[in-house]
Amino acid sequence: TFDGGFYRADKSSRADNGSALVVLYHDDLEAVVPAIVNAGGTILKEIFSFPGGRRFHFACPSGNEFAVWTETDQ
């Protein structure tokens, strides 16, 4: 499961404007995407492969960008 909470704030950060990208780990990306969306998150980049695994990016309700990755190759 994906535990935690989001709340709205006046400021937000995105990697494309120079902010650090916080990357979380989960072993089942397909299962965690709906949990993020149900908690108010927005998918910014769908699941994609990169050297070392797969990941996707999302924004919390305040617009802050995060990523979730897994080393599992599906």
Predicted model as a PDB file, atoms N, CA, C, CB and O in Angstrom, pLDDT in the B-factor column:
MODEL        1                                                                  
ATOM      1  N   THR A   1       0.832  -1.186   0.000  1.00 51.00           N  
ATOM      2  CA  THR A   1       0.000   0.000   0.000  1.00 51.00           C  
ATOM      3  C   THR A   1       0.871   1.241   0.000  1.00 51.00           C  
ATOM      4  CB  THR A   1      -0.944   0.003   1.204  1.00 51.00           C  
ATOM      5  O   THR A   1       2.058   1.196   0.322  1.00 51.00           O  
ATOM      6  N   PHE A   2       0.258   2.335  -0.364  1.00 55.00           N  
ATOM      7  CA  PHE A   2       0.935   3.623  -0.384  1.00 55.00           C  
ATOM      8  C   PHE A   2       0.361   4.431   0.753  1.00 55.00           C  
ATOM      9  CB  PHE A   2       0.767   4.362  -1.760  1.00 55.00           C  
ATOM     10  O   PHE A   2      -0.789   4.864   0.684  1.00 55.00           O  
ATOM     11  N   ASP A   3       1.140   4.643   1.805  1.00 63.00           N  
ATOM     12  CA  ASP A   3       0.663   5.378   2.961  1.00 63.00           C  
ATOM     13  C   ASP A   3       1.227   6.794   2.946  1.00 63.00           C  
ATOM     14  CB  ASP A   3       1.048   4.654   4.261  1.00 63.00           C  
ATOM     15  O   ASP A   3       2.316   7.035   2.427  1.00 63.00           O  
ATOM     16  N   GLY A   4       0.491   7.702   3.507  1.00 65.00           N  
ATOM     17  CA  GLY A   4       0.936   9.091   3.585  1.00 65.00           C  
ATOM     18  C   GLY A   4      -0.237   9.999   3.285  1.00 65.00           C  
ATOM     19  O   GLY A   4      -1.363   9.545   3.083  1.00 65.00           O  
ATOM     20  N   GLY A   5       0.042  11.264   3.262  1.00 63.00           N  
ATOM     21  CA  GLY A   5      -1.025  12.206   3.001  1.00 63.00           C  
ATOM     22  C   GLY A   5      -0.528  13.393   2.217  1.00 63.00           C  
ATOM     23  O   GLY A   5       0.666  13.692   2.207  1.00 63.00           O  
ATOM     24  N   PHE A   6      -1.440  14.062   1.567  1.00 60.00           N  
ATOM     25  CA  PHE A   6      -1.144  15.271   0.817  1.00 60.00           C  
ATOM     26  C   PHE A   6      -1.964  16.401   1.408  1.00 60.00           C  
ATOM     27  CB  PHE A   6      -1.443  15.090  -0.700  1.00 60.00           C  
ATOM     28  O   PHE A   6      -3.010  16.165   2.013  1.00 60.00           O  
ATOM     29  N   TYR A   7      -1.501  17.609   1.238  1.00 59.00           N  
ATOM     30  CA  TYR A   7      -2.303  18.764   1.588  1.00 59.00           C  
ATOM     31  C   TYR A   7      -1.953  19.893   0.629  1.00 59.00           C  
ATOM     32  CB  TYR A   7      -2.072  19.186   3.069  1.00 59.00           C  
ATOM     33  O   TYR A   7      -0.879  19.882   0.027  1.00 59.00           O  
ATOM     34  N   ARG A   8      -2.829  20.847   0.484  1.00 61.00           N  
ATOM     35  CA  ARG A   8      -2.611  21.957  -0.437  1.00 61.00           C  
ATOM     36  C   ARG A   8      -1.728  23.016   0.223  1.00 61.00           C  
ATOM     37  CB  ARG A   8      -3.961  22.573  -0.879  1.00 61.00           C  
ATOM     38  O   ARG A   8      -1.885  23.334   1.401  1.00 61.00           O  
ATOM     39  N   ALA A   9      -0.794  23.553  -0.567  1.00 63.00           N  
ATOM     40  CA  ALA A   9       0.098  24.619  -0.111  1.00 63.00           C  
ATOM     41  C   ALA A   9       0.198  25.666  -1.213  1.00 63.00           C  
ATOM     42  CB  ALA A   9       1.512  24.060   0.262  1.00 63.00           C  
ATOM     43  O   ALA A   9      -0.181  25.410  -2.356  1.00 63.00           O  
ATOM     44  N   ASP A  10       0.703  26.834  -0.871  1.00 68.00           N  
ATOM     45  CA  ASP A  10       0.817  27.914  -1.851  1.00 68.00           C  
ATOM     46  C   ASP A  10       1.975  27.733  -2.819  1.00 68.00           C  
ATOM     47  CB  ASP A  10       0.970  29.223  -1.143  1.00 68.00           C  
ATOM     48  O   ASP A  10       1.941  28.285  -3.919  1.00 68.00           O  
ATOM     49  N   LYS A  11       2.996  26.976  -2.443  1.00 66.00           N  
ATOM     50  CA  LYS A  11       4.171  26.802  -3.286  1.00 66.00           C  
ATOM     51  C   LYS A  11       4.250  25.367  -3.785  1.00 66.00           C  
ATOM     52  CB  LYS A  11       5.451  27.175  -2.520  1.00 66.00           C  
ATOM     53  O   LYS A  11       3.715  24.445  -3.169  1.00 66.00           O  
ATOM     54  N   SER A  12       4.935  25.198  -4.924  1.00 70.00           N  
ATOM     55  CA  SER A  12       5.136  23.847  -5.444  1.00 70.00           C  
ATOM     56  C   SER A  12       6.503  23.771  -6.107  1.00 70.00           C  
ATOM     57  CB  SER A  12       4.013  23.458  -6.448  1.00 70.00           C  
ATOM     58  O   SER A  12       7.104  24.793  -6.436  1.00 70.00           O  
ATOM     59  N   SER A  13       6.986  22.551  -6.298  1.00 74.00           N  
ATOM     60  CA  SER A  13       8.289  22.355  -6.934  1.00 74.00           C  
ATOM     61  C   SER A  13       8.173  21.301  -8.017  1.00 74.00           C  
ATOM     62  CB  SER A  13       9.360  21.949  -5.896  1.00 74.00           C  
ATOM     63  O   SER A  13       7.456  20.310  -7.874  1.00 74.00           O  
ATOM     64  N   ARG A  14       8.894  21.535  -9.103  1.00 80.00           N  
ATOM     65  CA  ARG A  14       8.942  20.604 -10.227  1.00 80.00           C  
ATOM     66  C   ARG A  14      10.387  20.473 -10.674  1.00 80.00           C  
ATOM     67  CB  ARG A  14       8.032  21.081 -11.404  1.00 80.00           C  
ATOM     68  O   ARG A  14      11.152  21.436 -10.634  1.00 80.00           O  
ATOM     69  N   ALA A  15      10.749  19.280 -11.097  1.00 81.00           N  
ATOM     70  CA  ALA A  15      12.114  19.023 -11.552  1.00 81.00           C  
ATOM     71  C   ALA A  15      12.468  19.879 -12.768  1.00 81.00           C  
ATOM     72  CB  ALA A  15      12.289  17.540 -11.886  1.00 81.00           C  
ATOM     73  O   ALA A  15      13.616  20.297 -12.917  1.00 81.00           O  
ATOM     74  N   ASP A  16      11.494  20.142 -13.633  1.00 78.00           N  
ATOM     75  CA  ASP A  16      11.797  20.918 -14.839  1.00 78.00           C  
ATOM     76  C   ASP A  16      12.069  22.394 -14.560  1.00 78.00           C  
ATOM     77  CB  ASP A  16      10.659  20.802 -15.813  1.00 78.00           C  
ATOM     78  O   ASP A  16      12.521  23.112 -15.452  1.00 78.00           O  
ATOM     79  N   ASN A  17      11.799  22.865 -13.326  1.00 74.00           N  
ATOM     80  CA  ASN A  17      12.169  24.236 -12.988  1.00 74.00           C  
ATOM     81  C   ASN A  17      13.305  24.282 -11.967  1.00 74.00           C  
ATOM     82  CB  ASN A  17      10.959  24.986 -12.449  1.00 74.00           C  
ATOM     83  O   ASN A  17      13.493  25.282 -11.275  1.00 74.00           O  
ATOM     84  N   GLY A  18      14.064  23.178 -11.885  1.00 78.00           N  
ATOM     85  CA  GLY A  18      15.265  23.153 -11.070  1.00 78.00           C  
ATOM     86  C   GLY A  18      15.146  22.544  -9.690  1.00 78.00           C  
ATOM     87  O   GLY A  18      16.143  22.468  -8.970  1.00 78.00           O  
ATOM     88  N   SER A  19      13.981  22.116  -9.302  1.00 83.00           N  
ATOM     89  CA  SER A  19      13.807  21.503  -7.988  1.00 83.00           C  
ATOM     90  C   SER A  19      14.326  20.071  -7.981  1.00 83.00           C  
ATOM     91  CB  SER A  19      12.333  21.531  -7.577  1.00 83.00           C  
ATOM     92  O   SER A  19      14.390  19.416  -9.021  1.00 83.00           O  
ATOM     93  N   ALA A  20      14.688  19.603  -6.818  1.00 87.00           N  
ATOM     94  CA  ALA A  20      15.095  18.206  -6.675  1.00 87.00           C  
ATOM     95  C   ALA A  20      13.883  17.308  -6.906  1.00 87.00           C  
ATOM     96  CB  ALA A  20      15.718  17.943  -5.269  1.00 87.00           C  
ATOM     97  O   ALA A  20      12.762  17.659  -6.536  1.00 87.00           O  
ATOM     98  N   LEU A  21      14.110  16.162  -7.511  1.00 92.00           N  
ATOM     99  CA  LEU A  21      13.046  15.186  -7.716  1.00 92.00           C  
ATOM    100  C   LEU A  21      13.144  14.141  -6.613  1.00 92.00           C  
ATOM    101  CB  LEU A  21      13.140  14.525  -9.133  1.00 92.00           C  
ATOM    102  O   LEU A  21      14.122  13.396  -6.544  1.00 92.00           O  
ATOM    103  N   VAL A  22      12.145  14.087  -5.763  1.00 93.00           N  
ATOM    104  CA  VAL A  22      12.082  13.078  -4.712  1.00 93.00           C  
ATOM    105  C   VAL A  22      11.545  11.801  -5.347  1.00 93.00           C  
ATOM    106  CB  VAL A  22      11.180  13.548  -3.503  1.00 93.00           C  
ATOM    107  O   VAL A  22      10.469  11.799  -5.945  1.00 93.00           O  
ATOM    108  N   VAL A  23      12.306  10.715  -5.213  1.00 95.00           N  
ATOM    109  CA  VAL A  23      11.936   9.446  -5.834  1.00 95.00           C  
ATOM    110  C   VAL A  23      11.664   8.424  -4.729  1.00 95.00           C  
ATOM    111  CB  VAL A  23      13.060   8.941  -6.804  1.00 95.00           C  
ATOM    112  O   VAL A  23      12.515   8.162  -3.879  1.00 95.00           O  
ATOM    113  N   LEU A  24      10.474   7.862  -4.762  1.00 95.00           N  
ATOM    114  CA  LEU A  24      10.041   6.851  -3.805  1.00 95.00           C  
ATOM    115  C   LEU A  24      10.130   5.485  -4.470  1.00 95.00           C  
ATOM    116  CB  LEU A  24       8.592   7.133  -3.298  1.00 95.00           C  
ATOM    117  O   LEU A  24      10.154   5.396  -5.698  1.00 95.00           O  
ATOM    118  N   TYR A  25      10.179   4.426  -3.678  1.00 96.00           N  
ATOM    119  CA  TYR A  25      10.261   3.075  -4.223  1.00 96.00           C  
ATOM    120  C   TYR A  25       8.980   2.309  -3.916  1.00 96.00           C  
ATOM    121  CB  TYR A  25      11.486   2.331  -3.653  1.00 96.00           C  
ATOM    122  O   TYR A  25       8.414   2.422  -2.829  1.00 96.00           O  
ATOM    123  N   HIS A  26       8.534   1.525  -4.900  1.00 95.00           N  
ATOM    124  CA  HIS A  26       7.432   0.587  -4.695  1.00 95.00           C  
ATOM    125  C   HIS A  26       7.673  -0.584  -5.633  1.00 95.00           C  
ATOM    126  CB  HIS A  26       6.024   1.261  -4.955  1.00 95.00           C  
ATOM    127  O   HIS A  26       8.105  -0.382  -6.768  1.00 95.00           O  
ATOM    128  N   ASP A  27       7.404  -1.795  -5.185  1.00 93.00           N  
ATOM    129  CA  ASP A  27       7.690  -2.965  -6.021  1.00 93.00           C  
ATOM    130  C   ASP A  27       6.602  -3.271  -7.049  1.00 93.00           C  
ATOM    131  CB  ASP A  27       7.891  -4.166  -5.147  1.00 93.00           C  
ATOM    132  O   ASP A  27       6.778  -4.174  -7.867  1.00 93.00           O  
ATOM    133  N   ASP A  28       5.479  -2.544  -7.030  1.00 95.00           N  
ATOM    134  CA  ASP A  28       4.400  -2.781  -7.987  1.00 95.00           C  
ATOM    135  C   ASP A  28       3.836  -1.438  -8.455  1.00 95.00           C  
ATOM    136  CB  ASP A  28       3.277  -3.663  -7.356  1.00 95.00           C  
ATOM    137  O   ASP A  28       2.882  -0.923  -7.871  1.00 95.00           O  
ATOM    138  N   LEU A  29       4.425  -0.879  -9.499  1.00 96.00           N  
ATOM    139  CA  LEU A  29       4.008   0.441  -9.974  1.00 96.00           C  
ATOM    140  C   LEU A  29       2.551   0.473 -10.399  1.00 96.00           C  
ATOM    141  CB  LEU A  29       4.877   0.873 -11.128  1.00 96.00           C  
ATOM    142  O   LEU A  29       1.838   1.435 -10.115  1.00 96.00           O  
ATOM    143  N   GLU A  30       2.105  -0.581 -11.081  1.00 96.00           N  
ATOM    144  CA  GLU A  30       0.723  -0.603 -11.555  1.00 96.00           C  
ATOM    145  C   GLU A  30      -0.279  -0.562 -10.402  1.00 96.00           C  
ATOM    146  CB  GLU A  30       0.484  -1.844 -12.401  1.00 96.00           C  
ATOM    147  O   GLU A  30      -1.393  -0.067 -10.577  1.00 96.00           O  
ATOM    148  N   ALA A  31       0.089  -1.063  -9.247  1.00 95.00           N  
ATOM    149  CA  ALA A  31      -0.814  -1.048  -8.095  1.00 95.00           C  
ATOM    150  C   ALA A  31      -0.815   0.295  -7.380  1.00 95.00           C  
ATOM    151  CB  ALA A  31      -0.431  -2.141  -7.119  1.00 95.00           C  
ATOM    152  O   ALA A  31      -1.833   0.688  -6.810  1.00 95.00           O  
ATOM    153  N   VAL A  32       0.297   0.998  -7.400  1.00 96.00           N  
ATOM    154  CA  VAL A  32       0.393   2.244  -6.644  1.00 96.00           C  
ATOM    155  C   VAL A  32      -0.167   3.444  -7.412  1.00 96.00           C  
ATOM    156  CB  VAL A  32       1.836   2.507  -6.272  1.00 96.00           C  
ATOM    157  O   VAL A  32      -0.560   4.432  -6.793  1.00 96.00           O  
ATOM    158  N   VAL A  33      -0.211   3.381  -8.736  1.00 97.00           N  
ATOM    159  CA  VAL A  33      -0.761   4.502  -9.519  1.00 97.00           C  
ATOM    160  C   VAL A  33      -2.189   4.847  -9.080  1.00 97.00           C  
ATOM    161  CB  VAL A  33      -0.745   4.158 -11.022  1.00 97.00           C  
ATOM    162  O   VAL A  33      -2.455   6.016  -8.797  1.00 97.00           O  
ATOM    163  N   PRO A  34      -3.124   3.882  -9.010  1.00 97.00           N  
ATOM    164  CA  PRO A  34      -4.488   4.233  -8.588  1.00 97.00           C  
ATOM    165  C   PRO A  34      -4.543   4.805  -7.170  1.00 97.00           C  
ATOM    166  CB  PRO A  34      -5.382   3.011  -8.673  1.00 97.00           C  
ATOM    167  O   PRO A  34      -5.368   5.674  -6.888  1.00 97.00           O  
ATOM    168  N   ALA A  35      -3.687   4.331  -6.286  1.00 95.00           N  
ATOM    169  CA  ALA A  35      -3.674   4.852  -4.919  1.00 95.00           C  
ATOM    170  C   ALA A  35      -3.291   6.328  -4.907  1.00 95.00           C  
ATOM    171  CB  ALA A  35      -2.702   4.045  -4.044  1.00 95.00           C  
ATOM    172  O   ALA A  35      -3.861   7.120  -4.156  1.00 95.00           O  
ATOM    173  N   ILE A  36      -2.324   6.689  -5.741  1.00 96.00           N  
ATOM    174  CA  ILE A  36      -1.902   8.091  -5.822  1.00 96.00           C  
ATOM    175  C   ILE A  36      -3.020   8.948  -6.410  1.00 96.00           C  
ATOM    176  CB  ILE A  36      -0.618   8.227  -6.674  1.00 96.00           C  
ATOM    177  O   ILE A  36      -3.317  10.025  -5.893  1.00 96.00           O  
ATOM    178  N   VAL A  37      -3.632   8.477  -7.474  1.00 96.00           N  
ATOM    179  CA  VAL A  37      -4.731   9.226  -8.100  1.00 96.00           C  
ATOM    180  C   VAL A  37      -5.900   9.365  -7.129  1.00 96.00           C  
ATOM    181  CB  VAL A  37      -5.197   8.528  -9.403  1.00 96.00           C  
ATOM    182  O   VAL A  37      -6.489  10.441  -7.025  1.00 96.00           O  
ATOM    183  N   ASN A  38      -6.244   8.295  -6.420  1.00 95.00           N  
ATOM    184  CA  ASN A  38      -7.346   8.341  -5.443  1.00 95.00           C  
ATOM    185  C   ASN A  38      -7.056   9.283  -4.286  1.00 95.00           C  
ATOM    186  CB  ASN A  38      -7.624   6.949  -4.901  1.00 95.00           C  
ATOM    187  O   ASN A  38      -7.983   9.792  -3.656  1.00 95.00           O  
ATOM    188  N   ALA A  39      -5.770   9.523  -3.997  1.00 92.00           N  
ATOM    189  CA  ALA A  39      -5.384  10.439  -2.916  1.00 92.00           C  
ATOM    190  C   ALA A  39      -5.287  11.883  -3.411  1.00 92.00           C  
ATOM    191  CB  ALA A  39      -4.043  10.006  -2.309  1.00 92.00           C  
ATOM    192  O   ALA A  39      -4.921  12.776  -2.648  1.00 92.00           O  
ATOM    193  N   GLY A  40      -5.614  12.115  -4.688  1.00 93.00           N  
ATOM    194  CA  GLY A  40      -5.612  13.474  -5.213  1.00 93.00           C  
ATOM    195  C   GLY A  40      -4.418  13.818  -6.072  1.00 93.00           C  
ATOM    196  O   GLY A  40      -4.287  14.962  -6.509  1.00 93.00           O  
ATOM    197  N   GLY A  41      -3.536  12.853  -6.330  1.00 95.00           N  
ATOM    198  CA  GLY A  41      -2.370  13.092  -7.169  1.00 95.00           C  
ATOM    199  C   GLY A  41      -2.732  13.066  -8.648  1.00 95.00           C  
ATOM    200  O   GLY A  41      -3.776  12.543  -9.040  1.00 95.00           O  
ATOM    201  N   THR A  42      -1.847  13.643  -9.463  1.00 96.00           N  
ATOM    202  CA  THR A  42      -2.020  13.677 -10.918  1.00 96.00           C  
ATOM    203  C   THR A  42      -0.793  13.049 -11.560  1.00 96.00           C  
ATOM    204  CB  THR A  42      -2.236  15.142 -11.437  1.00 96.00           C  
ATOM    205  O   THR A  42       0.332  13.421 -11.225  1.00 96.00           O  
ATOM    206  N   ILE A  43      -0.980  12.125 -12.456  1.00 98.00           N  
ATOM    207  CA  ILE A  43       0.136  11.484 -13.149  1.00 98.00           C  
ATOM    208  C   ILE A  43       0.704  12.471 -14.171  1.00 98.00           C  
ATOM    209  CB  ILE A  43      -0.316  10.152 -13.844  1.00 98.00           C  
ATOM    210  O   ILE A  43      -0.021  12.961 -15.036  1.00 98.00           O  
ATOM    211  N   LEU A  44       1.999  12.757 -14.068  1.00 97.00           N  
ATOM    212  CA  LEU A  44       2.677  13.670 -14.990  1.00 97.00           C  
ATOM    213  C   LEU A  44       3.363  12.919 -16.122  1.00 97.00           C  
ATOM    214  CB  LEU A  44       3.696  14.515 -14.240  1.00 97.00           C  
ATOM    215  O   LEU A  44       3.340  13.364 -17.270  1.00 97.00           O  
ATOM    216  N   LYS A  45       3.973  11.784 -15.803  1.00 97.00           N  
ATOM    217  CA  LYS A  45       4.633  10.935 -16.793  1.00 97.00           C  
ATOM    218  C   LYS A  45       4.214   9.511 -16.509  1.00 97.00           C  
ATOM    219  CB  LYS A  45       6.197  11.090 -16.754  1.00 97.00           C  
ATOM    220  O   LYS A  45       4.431   9.003 -15.409  1.00 97.00           O  
ATOM    221  N   GLU A  46       3.619   8.866 -17.484  1.00 98.00           N  
ATOM    222  CA  GLU A  46       3.202   7.471 -17.330  1.00 98.00           C  
ATOM    223  C   GLU A  46       4.425   6.584 -17.088  1.00 98.00           C  
ATOM    224  CB  GLU A  46       2.420   6.989 -18.583  1.00 98.00           C  
ATOM    225  O   GLU A  46       5.558   7.020 -17.289  1.00 98.00           O  
ATOM    226  N   ILE A  47       4.199   5.361 -16.664  1.00 97.00           N  
ATOM    227  CA  ILE A  47       5.284   4.414 -16.386  1.00 97.00           C  
ATOM    228  C   ILE A  47       6.170   4.262 -17.620  1.00 97.00           C  
ATOM    229  CB  ILE A  47       4.716   3.034 -15.953  1.00 97.00           C  
ATOM    230  O   ILE A  47       5.686   4.042 -18.731  1.00 97.00           O  
ATOM    231  N   PHE A  48       7.476   4.383 -17.398  1.00 97.00           N  
ATOM    232  CA  PHE A  48       8.442   4.216 -18.488  1.00 97.00           C  
ATOM    233  C   PHE A  48       9.674   3.492 -17.967  1.00 97.00           C  
ATOM    234  CB  PHE A  48       8.836   5.590 -19.101  1.00 97.00           C  
ATOM    235  O   PHE A  48       9.952   3.502 -16.767  1.00 97.00           O  
ATOM    236  N   SER A  49      10.404   2.867 -18.876  1.00 95.00           N  
ATOM    237  CA  SER A  49      11.636   2.160 -18.524  1.00 95.00           C  
ATOM    238  C   SER A  49      12.818   3.107 -18.632  1.00 95.00           C  
ATOM    239  CB  SER A  49      11.846   0.927 -19.432  1.00 95.00           C  
ATOM    240  O   SER A  49      12.834   4.017 -19.461  1.00 95.00           O  
ATOM    241  N   PHE A  50      13.800   2.878 -17.787  1.00 92.00           N  
ATOM    242  CA  PHE A  50      15.062   3.598 -17.835  1.00 92.00           C  
ATOM    243  C   PHE A  50      16.130   2.629 -17.356  1.00 92.00           C  
ATOM    244  CB  PHE A  50      15.028   4.914 -16.962  1.00 92.00           C  
ATOM    245  O   PHE A  50      15.791   1.604 -16.765  1.00 92.00           O  
ATOM    246  N   PRO A  51      17.410   2.914 -17.587  1.00 91.00           N  
ATOM    247  CA  PRO A  51      18.454   1.991 -17.131  1.00 91.00           C  
ATOM    248  C   PRO A  51      18.357   1.769 -15.612  1.00 91.00           C  
ATOM    249  CB  PRO A  51      19.857   2.536 -17.506  1.00 91.00           C  
ATOM    250  O   PRO A  51      18.507   2.707 -14.829  1.00 91.00           O  
ATOM    251  N   GLY A  52      18.109   0.541 -15.220  1.00 90.00           N  
ATOM    252  CA  GLY A  52      17.999   0.222 -13.802  1.00 90.00           C  
ATOM    253  C   GLY A  52      16.587  -0.034 -13.322  1.00 90.00           C  
ATOM    254  O   GLY A  52      16.403  -0.427 -12.170  1.00 90.00           O  
ATOM    255  N   GLY A  53      15.576   0.174 -14.162  1.00 96.00           N  
ATOM    256  CA  GLY A  53      14.218  -0.103 -13.715  1.00 96.00           C  
ATOM    257  C   GLY A  53      13.154   0.609 -14.512  1.00 96.00           C  
ATOM    258  O   GLY A  53      13.312   0.881 -15.702  1.00 96.00           O  
ATOM    259  N   ARG A  54      12.050   0.908 -13.820  1.00 97.00           N  
ATOM    260  CA  ARG A  54      10.904   1.601 -14.404  1.00 97.00           C  
ATOM    261  C   ARG A  54      10.431   2.618 -13.388  1.00 97.00           C  
ATOM    262  CB  ARG A  54       9.752   0.605 -14.797  1.00 97.00           C  
ATOM    263  O   ARG A  54      10.658   2.453 -12.189  1.00 97.00           O  
ATOM    264  N   ARG A  55       9.767   3.684 -13.861  1.00 97.00           N  
ATOM    265  CA  ARG A  55       9.221   4.669 -12.937  1.00 97.00           C  
ATOM    266  C   ARG A  55       8.125   5.475 -13.607  1.00 97.00           C  
ATOM    267  CB  ARG A  55      10.322   5.598 -12.422  1.00 97.00           C  
ATOM    268  O   ARG A  55       7.907   5.387 -14.815  1.00 97.00           O  
ATOM    269  N   PHE A  56       7.434   6.270 -12.784  1.00 98.00           N  
ATOM    270  CA  PHE A  56       6.483   7.257 -13.276  1.00 98.00           C  
ATOM    271  C   PHE A  56       6.596   8.486 -12.388  1.00 98.00           C  
ATOM    272  CB  PHE A  56       5.018   6.694 -13.289  1.00 98.00           C  
ATOM    273  O   PHE A  56       7.116   8.405 -11.275  1.00 98.00           O  
ATOM    274  N   HIS A  57       6.110   9.622 -12.875  1.00 97.00           N  
ATOM    275  CA  HIS A  57       6.137  10.868 -12.118  1.00 97.00           C  
ATOM    276  C   HIS A  57       4.706  11.299 -11.840  1.00 97.00           C  
ATOM    277  CB  HIS A  57       6.915  11.978 -12.884  1.00 97.00           C  
ATOM    278  O   HIS A  57       3.804  11.060 -12.643  1.00 97.00           O  
ATOM    279  N   PHE A  58       4.512  11.936 -10.694  1.00 97.00           N  
ATOM    280  CA  PHE A  58       3.190  12.453 -10.355  1.00 97.00           C  
ATOM    281  C   PHE A  58       3.328  13.754  -9.589  1.00 97.00           C  
ATOM    282  CB  PHE A  58       2.392  11.425  -9.533  1.00 97.00           C  
ATOM    283  O   PHE A  58       4.393  14.071  -9.059  1.00 97.00           O  
ATOM    284  N   ALA A  59       2.240  14.500  -9.540  1.00 95.00           N  
ATOM    285  CA  ALA A  59       2.183  15.728  -8.747  1.00 95.00           C  
ATOM    286  C   ALA A  59       1.165  15.524  -7.640  1.00 95.00           C  
ATOM    287  CB  ALA A  59       1.814  16.968  -9.630  1.00 95.00           C  
ATOM    288  O   ALA A  59       0.100  14.946  -7.855  1.00 95.00           O  
ATOM    289  N   CYS A  60       1.508  16.010  -6.447  1.00 90.00           N  
ATOM    290  CA  CYS A  60       0.551  16.003  -5.347  1.00 90.00           C  
ATOM    291  C   CYS A  60      -0.461  17.123  -5.612  1.00 90.00           C  
ATOM    292  CB  CYS A  60       1.271  16.191  -3.952  1.00 90.00           C  
ATOM    293  O   CYS A  60      -0.266  17.906  -6.542  1.00 90.00           O  
ATOM    294  N   PRO A  61      -1.522  17.218  -4.832  1.00 86.00           N  
ATOM    295  CA  PRO A  61      -2.526  18.255  -5.084  1.00 86.00           C  
ATOM    296  C   PRO A  61      -1.968  19.685  -5.089  1.00 86.00           C  
ATOM    297  CB  PRO A  61      -3.605  18.156  -4.051  1.00 86.00           C  
ATOM    298  O   PRO A  61      -2.575  20.570  -5.692  1.00 86.00           O  
ATOM    299  N   SER A  62      -0.843  19.926  -4.439  1.00 83.00           N  
ATOM    300  CA  SER A  62      -0.244  21.256  -4.443  1.00 83.00           C  
ATOM    301  C   SER A  62       0.642  21.493  -5.656  1.00 83.00           C  
ATOM    302  CB  SER A  62       0.557  21.462  -3.187  1.00 83.00           C  
ATOM    303  O   SER A  62       1.138  22.602  -5.852  1.00 83.00           O  
ATOM    304  N   GLY A  63       0.847  20.459  -6.476  1.00 88.00           N  
ATOM    305  CA  GLY A  63       1.643  20.605  -7.682  1.00 88.00           C  
ATOM    306  C   GLY A  63       3.088  20.164  -7.567  1.00 88.00           C  
ATOM    307  O   GLY A  63       3.837  20.278  -8.537  1.00 88.00           O  
ATOM    308  N   ASN A  64       3.506  19.662  -6.406  1.00 90.00           N  
ATOM    309  CA  ASN A  64       4.875  19.188  -6.222  1.00 90.00           C  
ATOM    310  C   ASN A  64       5.076  17.877  -6.980  1.00 90.00           C  
ATOM    311  CB  ASN A  64       5.195  19.001  -4.718  1.00 90.00           C  
ATOM    312  O   ASN A  64       4.234  16.981  -6.927  1.00 90.00           O  
ATOM    313  N   GLU A  65       6.192  17.781  -7.679  1.00 94.00           N  
ATOM    314  CA  GLU A  65       6.479  16.589  -8.480  1.00 94.00           C  
ATOM    315  C   GLU A  65       7.255  15.556  -7.664  1.00 94.00           C  
ATOM    316  CB  GLU A  65       7.271  16.969  -9.742  1.00 94.00           C  
ATOM    317  O   GLU A  65       8.192  15.893  -6.941  1.00 94.00           O  
ATOM    318  N   PHE A  66       6.856  14.320  -7.790  1.00 96.00           N  
ATOM    319  CA  PHE A  66       7.519  13.176  -7.184  1.00 96.00           C  
ATOM    320  C   PHE A  66       7.616  12.074  -8.238  1.00 96.00           C  
ATOM    321  CB  PHE A  66       6.751  12.680  -5.908  1.00 96.00           C  
ATOM    322  O   PHE A  66       6.964  12.148  -9.279  1.00 96.00           O  
ATOM    323  N   ALA A  67       8.422  11.064  -7.969  1.00 97.00           N  
ATOM    324  CA  ALA A  67       8.496   9.896  -8.840  1.00 97.00           C  
ATOM    325  C   ALA A  67       8.441   8.645  -7.980  1.00 97.00           C  
ATOM    326  CB  ALA A  67       9.788   9.918  -9.709  1.00 97.00           C  
ATOM    327  O   ALA A  67       8.806   8.670  -6.804  1.00 97.00           O  
ATOM    328  N   VAL A  68       7.988   7.567  -8.567  1.00 97.00           N  
ATOM    329  CA  VAL A  68       8.003   6.254  -7.925  1.00 97.00           C  
ATOM    330  C   VAL A  68       8.702   5.313  -8.891  1.00 97.00           C  
ATOM    331  CB  VAL A  68       6.544   5.746  -7.564  1.00 97.00           C  
ATOM    332  O   VAL A  68       8.375   5.277 -10.077  1.00 97.00           O  
ATOM    333  N   TRP A  69       9.661   4.555  -8.384  1.00 97.00           N  
ATOM    334  CA  TRP A  69      10.423   3.645  -9.253  1.00 97.00           C  
ATOM    335  C   TRP A  69      10.420   2.244  -8.694  1.00 97.00           C  
ATOM    336  CB  TRP A  69      11.863   4.133  -9.425  1.00 97.00           C  
ATOM    337  O   TRP A  69      10.125   2.019  -7.521  1.00 97.00           O  
ATOM    338  N   THR A  70      10.753   1.312  -9.555  1.00 97.00           N  
ATOM    339  CA  THR A  70      10.966  -0.073  -9.164  1.00 97.00           C  
ATOM    340  C   THR A  70      12.088  -0.625 -10.022  1.00 97.00           C  
ATOM    341  CB  THR A  70       9.663  -0.924  -9.315  1.00 97.00           C  
ATOM    342  O   THR A  70      12.268  -0.219 -11.170  1.00 97.00           O  
ATOM    343  N   GLU A  71      12.833  -1.546  -9.455  1.00 93.00           N  
ATOM    344  CA  GLU A  71      13.897  -2.189 -10.231  1.00 93.00           C  
ATOM    345  C   GLU A  71      13.373  -3.397 -10.983  1.00 93.00           C  
ATOM    346  CB  GLU A  71      15.049  -2.605  -9.319  1.00 93.00           C  
ATOM    347  O   GLU A  71      14.077  -3.992 -11.799  1.00 93.00           O  
ATOM    348  N   THR A  72      12.115  -3.755 -10.695  1.00 69.00           N  
ATOM    349  CA  THR A  72      11.483  -4.899 -11.339  1.00 69.00           C  
ATOM    350  C   THR A  72      11.222  -4.576 -12.797  1.00 69.00           C  
ATOM    351  CB  THR A  72      10.172  -5.285 -10.623  1.00 69.00           C  
ATOM    352  O   THR A  72      10.724  -3.499 -13.125  1.00 69.00           O  
ATOM    353  N   ASP A  73      11.560  -5.510 -13.669  1.00 63.00           N  
ATOM    354  CA  ASP A  73      11.317  -5.332 -15.093  1.00 63.00           C  
ATOM    355  C   ASP A  73      10.110  -6.153 -15.488  1.00 63.00           C  
ATOM    356  CB  ASP A  73      12.553  -5.733 -15.930  1.00 63.00           C  
ATOM    357  O   ASP A  73      10.156  -7.382 -15.453  1.00 63.00           O  
ATOM    358  N   GLN A  74       9.017  -5.482 -15.866  1.00 58.00           N  
ATOM    359  CA  GLN A  74       7.778  -6.183 -16.229  1.00 58.00           C  
ATOM    360  C   GLN A  74       7.465  -5.989 -17.675  1.00 58.00           C  
ATOM    361  CB  GLN A  74       6.612  -5.708 -15.386  1.00 58.00           C  
ATOM    362  O   GLN A  74       6.460  -6.505 -18.164  1.00 58.00           O  
TER     363      GLN A  74                                                      
ENDMDL                                                                          
END                                                                             
